[in-house]
Structure formats: structure tokens, C-alpha cells
Amino acid sequence: MKCFEDLTFCDDFMFCKVMANPEVCRGVLEIILGRKIAEAKLVISTQESIQNAYAAKGIRLDVMADDESHTRYNVEMQVQLVRALPKRARYYSGQMDLNLLRQGMEYEELPDTIVIFLCMFDPFGRGRCRYTFQRQCQEEEDLYLEEGTKIVFVNAGGNTEEADPLLREFLTYLKCPEQVSGDGGALVQKLEQEVEKVKKDYQSREAYMKLELMMRDREREGFERGRQSGEQSGFARGEQSERQKIVKSLIDFIKPEEIASRLGLPLEEVLRLSRNQK
């Protein structure tokens, strides 16, 4: 894990802290979607876990927000390229629906949902800075299903020539936050101010340190169990059941990509272990 002082907006911990600010969250949503968000105060939650059925795969969402226009937003920071990202977006959208439609509710009451992935890579290799998906009729190109879902992938490294200045500046900030100057746009300046505010907050620092200590404890536990089971290289080659216990103890707190990087495991292995597959 990074040193606390070195965290940027794109780091999972900092991203959730900064986006918890309604003003910041609204600004990010408006720039990405290219429209105004309802003026009423956004209701925001971070690191929200959804588990709809005992046998279903649970998810932990970075940022959730609801506005007065009956729309729910999910914003995810995606630093590392992962397999099946579109299907992950589909699953997130579906799980949000299951969590929103309570027993006795009518389908008309189901809020619109927008899932947004802020990617530090190009998820589709087309060079665009933004990819927006909605369900469209293949036979009639001007006919949309209008079931209220939208999925947006933002590519921080995309071609911004056709992007509006605000989006261009935001994407530049995602890639190179150290290049922010005093004459930057209002949102970018606010983002950086919030990052510095979090770094000066004792409770945030303490929470991050506790997370780091927990990670170290889990690693140490894995190494010790690996040693006791006769494995020479500790966690990386420890028994399957022990590796699974360590991964499952962390999966509700940090992303699989971070676990894989921290523990030196392939991402596919972490995902497999988190699903209880053997």
C-alpha cells in the first residue's frame, strides 16, 4: 500500500473519501454525463456492500449517490485492467436493481441507474475518452428500450480533442494530478483541495493506517500458516484453504486488484478464491 501522504484522487481509499463530498460528487457526475444533476443535496454512500442472496456473488461499490430526480449513480475507480469489465458493469447494474426494488413495489417505481467506471486505461481500444451504452433496437436504430439503465466507461487516456474543456481538464487531472496549477478549473481545484483536506484529517489517516495494519496482519498470518503447512514460500504457495481464508477476510474492505497486488497473487486467483471456488 502507498504511503498515506502519497495518495491521489485515483487511489481507492482517497477516491471514496473525496467523493463523499456532495459538491465534489455532483461536479464529477455533471462533467462525465454532460448535464446538470438535480440541485437537491445528493445522498451519498461509499464502500457499500450488496448481497442479495446467499448463493449470489456480493459486490462492494465505491460510491453510490441518489438525486431527487429518482436516479441512482454508482461510480467506480478502475486503475488496473481486468477481464470481463463489461460483464462486471452488467452485474453491478443488475445487483443495484435487485437492491432497489423491494417486495410489494411496482416496476414503475424502479429508479433509473447509471453505472460509471473511471478507467486509467482504454477499456475498448477505440481511443475515445468516454463510452456510453444504452439498450438499442438492432432493427430500428432510433428506438431505445428506455428501461432506465446506462453504463458509462471513462478513459483517462482517451483522445480529448472533441471533448469539452471541463472533461478534458478532469481527465488530465486523473492522469497527472501533480500538474494541477492555481489557474485550473473549479472542479479540479476542489478535488485537489479535498485530497489535501483528507491528508490533514487525523481520523482519515488513522483509518488508512488501520487498513494497512490489517493487510500486514493478514499477510503475516498467511506466511505463518504456509510455513506451518510445510510450504517454503509462505502465502504464495500456502494451502488452498488458507489462501482462501486470507482473501475472504480482505475482500469486503479493498478491491480484488489491490489484494492481488499486495499479496503477489494473480488477479484471477484472488477472484476465484473470493467466490469460494476450489
C-alpha positions as CSV (number, residue, x, y, z in Angstrom):
1,M,0.0,0.0,0.0
2,K,1.1,3.6,-0.7
3,C,2.3,5.9,2.0
4,F,-0.7,8.0,3.2
5,E,0.9,11.2,2.1
6,D,1.4,9.9,-1.5
7,L,-2.3,9.0,-2.1
8,T,-4.0,10.7,-5.0
9,F,-7.7,11.0,-6.0
10,C,-7.3,7.8,-8.1
11,D,-6.4,5.7,-5.1
12,D,-9.3,3.7,-3.8
13,F,-9.2,5.0,-0.2
14,M,-8.8,8.6,-1.3
15,F,-11.4,8.4,-4.1
16,C,-14.1,7.2,-1.7
17,K,-13.2,9.9,0.9
18,V,-13.2,12.8,-1.6
19,M,-16.4,11.6,-3.5
20,A,-18.3,11.6,-0.2
21,N,-18.4,15.3,-0.5
22,P,-21.8,16.1,-2.3
23,E,-20.4,19.1,-4.1
24,V,-17.5,17.2,-5.5
25,C,-19.6,14.1,-6.4
26,R,-22.1,16.3,-8.2
27,G,-19.3,18.1,-10.1
28,V,-17.8,14.8,-11.3
29,L,-21.2,13.4,-12.4
30,E,-22.1,16.5,-14.3
31,I,-18.8,16.6,-16.2
32,I,-18.9,12.9,-17.1
33,L,-22.6,12.9,-18.1
34,G,-22.6,16.3,-19.7
35,R,-25.7,17.5,-17.9
36,K,-26.9,19.1,-14.7
37,I,-27.7,16.9,-11.7
38,A,-30.8,17.7,-9.6
39,E,-30.0,20.6,-7.2
40,A,-31.3,18.9,-4.1
41,K,-28.5,17.5,-1.9
42,L,-27.2,14.2,-3.2
43,V,-27.5,11.3,-0.8
44,I,-24.1,9.6,-1.0
45,S,-22.7,6.3,0.5
46,T,-19.2,4.9,0.0
47,Q,-17.8,1.3,0.2
48,E,-21.4,-0.1,0.1
49,S,-21.7,-3.8,0.1
50,I,-24.7,-5.5,-1.7
51,Q,-25.5,-9.2,-1.0
52,N,-28.9,-10.1,-2.4
53,A,-29.0,-13.8,-2.0
54,Y,-27.0,-16.4,0.0
55,A,-25.6,-18.0,-3.1
56,A,-25.1,-14.9,-5.1
57,K,-21.7,-13.1,-5.5
58,G,-21.7,-10.0,-3.3
59,I,-20.3,-6.7,-4.6
60,R,-18.7,-3.7,-2.9
61,L,-19.4,-0.4,-4.6
62,D,-17.1,2.5,-4.4
63,V,-19.6,5.4,-4.5
64,M,-23.4,5.4,-4.6
65,A,-25.4,8.5,-5.0
66,D,-29.1,9.3,-5.3
67,D,-30.7,12.5,-6.5
68,E,-34.2,14.0,-6.3
69,S,-34.9,13.0,-9.9
70,H,-35.2,9.4,-8.9
71,T,-31.8,8.3,-10.3
72,R,-29.1,6.3,-8.6
73,Y,-25.5,6.6,-9.6
74,N,-22.6,4.1,-9.0
75,V,-19.1,5.5,-9.7
76,E,-16.2,3.1,-9.7
77,M,-12.5,3.9,-9.9
78,Q,-10.7,1.3,-12.1
79,V,-7.0,1.7,-12.1
80,Q,-6.0,-1.8,-13.4
81,L,-7.2,-3.5,-16.5
82,V,-9.3,-6.5,-15.5
83,R,-11.0,-9.2,-17.6
84,A,-14.8,-9.0,-18.4
85,L,-15.1,-5.4,-17.3
86,P,-18.4,-5.0,-19.3
87,K,-19.9,-8.0,-17.6
88,R,-18.8,-6.7,-14.3
89,A,-20.7,-3.5,-15.1
90,R,-23.7,-5.5,-16.1
91,Y,-23.6,-7.4,-12.8
92,Y,-23.3,-4.2,-10.8
93,S,-26.3,-2.7,-12.6
94,G,-28.4,-5.8,-12.0
95,Q,-27.5,-6.1,-8.4
96,M,-28.4,-2.4,-7.9
97,D,-31.8,-3.1,-9.3
98,L,-32.4,-6.1,-7.0
99,N,-31.4,-3.9,-4.1
100,L,-33.7,-1.1,-5.1
101,L,-37.0,-3.0,-5.9
102,R,-38.4,-4.0,-2.6
103,Q,-41.2,-6.6,-2.1
104,G,-44.6,-5.0,-2.9
105,M,-43.2,-2.3,-5.2
106,E,-44.3,-1.8,-8.8
107,Y,-41.8,-2.0,-11.6
108,E,-42.6,1.7,-12.4
109,E,-41.1,2.6,-9.1
110,L,-37.7,1.3,-10.1
111,P,-35.2,4.2,-10.2
112,D,-33.1,4.9,-13.2
113,T,-29.5,3.7,-12.7
114,I,-26.2,4.9,-14.1
115,V,-23.0,2.9,-13.6
116,I,-19.8,4.8,-14.3
117,F,-16.3,3.3,-14.4
118,L,-13.4,5.8,-14.3
119,C,-10.7,3.9,-16.1
120,M,-7.0,4.7,-16.2
121,F,-6.8,2.6,-19.4
122,D,-8.8,2.3,-22.6
123,P,-11.4,-0.5,-22.0
124,F,-12.3,-0.9,-25.7
125,G,-9.2,0.3,-27.5
126,R,-11.1,2.8,-29.7
127,G,-9.3,5.9,-28.3
128,R,-12.4,7.7,-27.0
129,C,-12.4,9.4,-23.7
130,R,-16.0,8.3,-23.0
131,Y,-18.1,5.3,-24.0
132,T,-21.8,5.4,-23.2
133,F,-24.0,2.3,-23.5
134,Q,-27.8,2.0,-23.6
135,R,-30.1,-0.7,-24.9
136,Q,-30.9,0.0,-28.5
137,C,-33.1,-1.9,-31.0
138,Q,-30.9,-3.5,-33.7
139,E,-33.7,-3.3,-36.3
140,E,-34.6,0.4,-35.6
141,E,-31.6,2.4,-34.7
142,D,-33.6,5.3,-33.3
143,L,-35.6,3.0,-31.0
144,Y,-34.3,2.6,-27.4
145,L,-35.7,0.3,-24.8
146,E,-35.9,3.2,-22.2
147,E,-35.7,0.8,-19.2
148,G,-33.7,3.3,-17.3
149,T,-30.2,1.9,-17.3
150,K,-27.0,3.4,-18.6
151,I,-23.4,2.3,-18.4
152,V,-20.5,4.8,-19.0
153,F,-16.8,4.0,-19.2
154,V,-14.5,7.0,-19.0
155,N,-11.0,6.6,-20.5
156,A,-8.5,8.9,-18.8
157,G,-6.0,8.4,-21.7
158,G,-8.5,8.9,-24.5
159,N,-8.4,11.5,-27.3
160,T,-9.9,14.6,-25.8
161,E,-9.8,16.8,-29.0
162,E,-13.6,16.5,-29.3
163,A,-14.3,16.6,-25.5
164,D,-15.5,19.8,-23.9
165,P,-12.8,21.7,-21.9
166,L,-14.1,20.7,-18.5
167,L,-14.0,17.0,-19.3
168,R,-10.6,17.4,-20.9
169,E,-9.3,19.1,-17.7
170,F,-10.8,16.4,-15.5
171,L,-9.2,13.6,-17.5
172,T,-5.8,15.4,-17.4
173,Y,-6.1,15.6,-13.6
174,L,-6.8,11.8,-13.4
175,K,-3.7,11.1,-15.3
176,C,-1.3,13.7,-13.9
177,P,-2.7,15.3,-10.6
178,E,0.7,16.8,-10.0
179,Q,0.3,19.1,-13.0
180,V,-2.6,20.9,-11.4
181,S,-1.9,24.6,-11.2
182,G,-3.5,27.5,-9.4
183,D,-5.4,28.6,-12.5
184,G,-7.1,25.2,-13.0
185,G,-10.8,24.8,-13.3
186,A,-13.1,25.0,-10.3
187,L,-13.7,21.2,-10.1
188,V,-10.1,20.2,-10.4
189,Q,-9.1,22.7,-7.8
190,K,-11.8,21.4,-5.5
191,L,-10.7,17.9,-6.0
192,E,-7.1,18.7,-5.1
193,Q,-8.3,20.7,-2.1
194,E,-10.3,17.8,-0.8
195,V,-7.4,15.4,-1.3
196,E,-5.2,17.7,0.9
197,K,-8.1,18.1,3.4
198,V,-8.3,14.3,3.8
199,K,-4.5,14.1,4.2
200,K,-4.7,16.6,7.1
201,D,-7.6,14.7,8.7
202,Y,-6.4,12.6,11.7
203,Q,-9.4,10.2,11.5
204,S,-8.8,9.5,7.8
205,R,-5.1,8.9,8.4
206,E,-5.9,6.6,11.3
207,A,-8.4,4.6,9.2
208,Y,-5.9,4.2,6.5
209,M,-3.2,3.1,8.9
210,K,-5.6,0.5,10.4
211,L,-6.3,-0.8,6.9
212,E,-2.6,-1.1,6.3
213,L,-2.0,-2.9,9.6
214,M,-4.9,-5.3,8.8
215,M,-3.3,-6.1,5.5
216,R,0.1,-6.8,7.1
217,D,-1.5,-8.9,9.8
218,R,-3.3,-11.0,7.1
219,E,-0.1,-11.4,5.2
220,R,1.8,-12.4,8.3
221,E,-0.9,-14.8,9.2
222,G,-0.8,-16.3,5.7
223,F,3.0,-16.7,5.8
224,E,2.8,-18.4,9.2
225,R,0.1,-20.8,8.1
226,G,2.1,-21.5,5.0
227,R,5.2,-22.2,7.0
228,Q,3.3,-24.5,9.4
229,S,1.9,-26.4,6.5
230,G,5.4,-27.1,5.2
231,E,5.4,-24.7,2.3
232,Q,8.7,-22.9,1.8
233,S,7.5,-19.8,0.1
234,G,4.7,-18.9,2.5
235,F,1.5,-17.3,1.4
236,A,2.0,-17.5,-2.4
237,R,2.2,-21.3,-2.2
238,G,0.3,-22.0,1.0
239,E,-2.6,-24.4,1.2
240,Q,-5.7,-23.6,-0.8
241,S,-7.9,-23.3,2.2
242,E,-5.5,-20.9,4.0
243,R,-5.2,-18.6,0.9
244,Q,-9.0,-18.5,0.6
245,K,-9.4,-17.5,4.3
246,I,-7.0,-14.6,3.8
247,V,-8.6,-13.4,0.6
248,K,-12.1,-13.6,2.0
249,S,-11.1,-11.6,5.1
250,L,-10.0,-8.7,2.9
251,I,-12.5,-8.8,0.0
252,D,-15.1,-6.7,1.9
253,F,-12.5,-3.9,2.6
254,I,-10.5,-3.5,-0.6
255,K,-10.7,-4.3,-4.3
256,P,-9.5,-7.6,-5.7
257,E,-6.9,-5.8,-7.7
258,E,-5.4,-4.3,-4.6
259,I,-5.4,-7.6,-2.8
260,A,-3.7,-9.3,-5.8
261,S,-1.0,-6.5,-6.0
262,R,-0.4,-6.5,-2.2
263,L,-0.2,-10.3,-1.8
264,G,1.6,-11.1,-5.0
265,L,-1.2,-13.3,-6.4
266,P,-2.7,-13.3,-9.9
267,L,-6.0,-11.4,-10.1
268,E,-7.8,-14.4,-11.4
269,E,-6.7,-16.4,-8.3
270,V,-8.0,-13.7,-6.0
271,L,-11.3,-13.6,-7.8
272,R,-11.6,-17.4,-7.7
273,L,-10.8,-17.6,-4.0
274,S,-13.3,-14.9,-3.2
275,R,-16.0,-16.9,-4.9
276,N,-15.4,-19.9,-2.7
277,Q,-14.3,-22.0,-5.7
278,K,-11.9,-24.8,-5.1
